[in-house]
């Protein structure tokens, strides 16, 4: 008799999204209607819900809030194909394309040029961005206990795989460490962002940054798939792994963009993940087309390169390098090398 109540308590609860209920043990794809184009064609936000039989956390994983950021879409595709999801406890809500308008037009923004990630929590009667944000909050975030949002750098800018989060919150810090990127940043929460709205709902959330807009980066994708699984194991949603845990990531104290001193052709000399030393490391140079006027760009402080401009054409003041400050830059560089090697070894092992 005493075992029966325990079994009832352990049974998962159903989830209802867009009027469709997913019961424990079920898996369903749902199209949330966002609105219609002026051609009268409907636009939808695709959602897949995996509802485990046993109770546990409810995690949302989202991508393409910026429509040109594609790595996260592929990360979610691979995540949903994992056989281990058959052992899921709790519920996974996967939203691979939040900003469908931007995704179709390979644009960061919505048709009205608004940034969806500055429009949360949104409103039911506001702009298109506000309405999509409101829909995402009411249908997805309000039902969850934890979240992971997947991003890349902007167009022509690549980011080192990194986690950005509020590391002053113990639950978020534990998730950030579990994800396993070589570096994590204690990033301030911006007004209007999904992170800010999730925090208002007491939903601990990570932001994974890796790669470049409009590009698929295999290393960044594999790192993302592994990272999401590690967080799910931490939360008790997936069985523990026998694989060796990655080294503890290094936390950045702060980060800053270094800007072009003049307009011209930018020649980068330092790669992502490299260690730079104040006033000694030459990051690159900017020159006019004839080479008559050239200025070197030196590191104004010591740190690790976590972001870089890939476009060689710059205007004065353009951001060209993003450098994070660490107490131990040598340790941060070592973590990146280990992380890169582990993912590359996995790639080699899986090659036919």
Phi, psi and omega in degrees: 000323184289337182283332186297313177300324179297320179294323179295318180296328183279347181288137181290162177259153177289161178233134179243120179229129180060031180080000180254126181261131177249118183274161176306133181090357181257162176220125184219148172260135184232136175255107177279121181285124181268330183157197180231149173286170178289354173273000182080003177285136180286149172242140185228158173253112183286134180227134171240129182248126174246108185256108180292159180288327183259152184293153179177186179296162174246111185251129169258140174235121186235157179211168176056037165298323166264118192296345180262008181260104195261337183305318183296327178298316180289324177301314180293321178303314181289323179301316183289346179268357184289127179299334184295343177296345176293340180259016186297135167254138184083207186223136174252125175247110185253127180234092187287333182225096179281316182260082184295322180300311180295322181297316180297322184262012183046046182237146176296329193254174171275171182303332179272012178070015176276148176270116182300327182279015170233019187240006181275152002281358176081185178205155184288339185240013183272206178295172177303316179299316180296323181290320178294317178299317179297317179299315181296320180292314185285323184271330186248292190299321183297342182260000189252165176251338182211160180211152174224124179248130188256128183225169168231180170292170178287179181299133182070009177234130180252142178248140169295141176307124186204156173250133174244129186196169173276096186280358176280345176269121185302319181294319179292320178299316179298319177296317181298317179294321182293326184304322169093012174292156183294330180228148174229143183246134174277087188267133178296144179280128181266139177302136178087355182275160176298323179300318180296316181293320178296319178299323178295336178264010182060038177251107177299135188216142175251150171241116179264121178248127179194129175090200188230149177300148177063020178224147170257125181244113187300317181297315180295323180293312179298320178298323179291316179298315178296318183296316179298319179296321179297319178296319180296326176291318177303319182281356181081015180278333179234154177298154179295149180264149176273353180289151180295134180291146178292158177301150180299132182293162178261135182265131179277139177284323179191173177211156181213150173272139175256135192246157181293131181283343179204171177275152178151207179266123182263124177245110182279141180240349185239134183270166174300140178088353181282148178275135180236151183241137183306128175065359182249316182284124174271111182285326182174191180213151177236128181224160173285168185300337181266350182075014182283330178233117183225139177231130175282153175247112179257151180294121180282349176204164181276146180172202180236137179286118180246355177204147183209142174283132179260347179277128183280356180259119184229151169257155177307129180093353177295142177286125183243328179222138175248119185240131178259141178267136178227155173294323180236092180292330179295321180291321179297317179296322179294320179298319179296318179298317179296317181297314180297316181296318182296319180288323178292323176297321179294321177299314181297320182294331182266359177291140180290000000 
